[in-house]
């Protein structure tokens, strides 16, 4: 069965809680999404606000302080918020991509470092206490004074399961990133060799139907084709997109009707949905992707009729919107109304919405 781009779009939005705000709790929503992108502090709050019918900043902050949700390096080697129950198996699966990324970035700088000793020293320094990355970096530099301290600090973060306890990661709280041993913060050991199939099932439930390359792009893992093809024999359903790519999905997961209405939505920096696929055409054009995904940055976007229609940001208490093409007046009014609610959530003074001229996109 071939799936049109619009069916893929509406199915994805439905699973991402973006067709209709959900009555799920924040913890249930984070579980649905598997892990919420969290390089920056405030975007996870905006992402959940866009998806839930009742959500306050205190809801997520309380989960972080209560240790039901933790923040640490996971998918693609980047910061994510995830349920503690999921971290214990996600972090072991993410170890290989984290180690690979560390080697690519700092392998030359740490060529003379015994990595097993680095891991042991890191665990020893963190046992029973929390240290900032600079504090841990400086302690490790005593053992390897000739090595770039930055490489030592980032290597420790990649090779040792650590979480970043609050107030780090809570609304408007920046500063040096604190490190705490994950097992100590969670009060339990991490899983040993969790099955990759578990990750695939959770991804498809939140983002499917999708290709092998999509799963790999989202997770940072490689060589998943044999795993997914073996699963397809037992428990997955196969589709094709209009270009003939094979897509996989859970056998009992329904597809959304392509005529479902999609209200305007604001997605924050690094939102999961913008980085969940190798082929992102269900959400944006190639030209839009070049504007939204620039190097390691994924800019905040707004959706119109379910697809990316422009970018936004909060500047000086105002919501600044830059469309990618001229928008009908009714759509601009709908965006301004939703934008006013976003400003209220952010605690911005007033409800100022500023429009920039449509951006001229560079052809892909």
Order of alpha helices (4+ residues) and beta strands (2+ residues): beta-alpha-alpha-beta-alpha-alpha-beta-beta-alpha-alpha-beta-alpha-alpha-beta-beta-alpha-alpha-alpha-alpha-beta-beta-beta-alpha-beta-beta-beta-beta-beta-alpha-beta
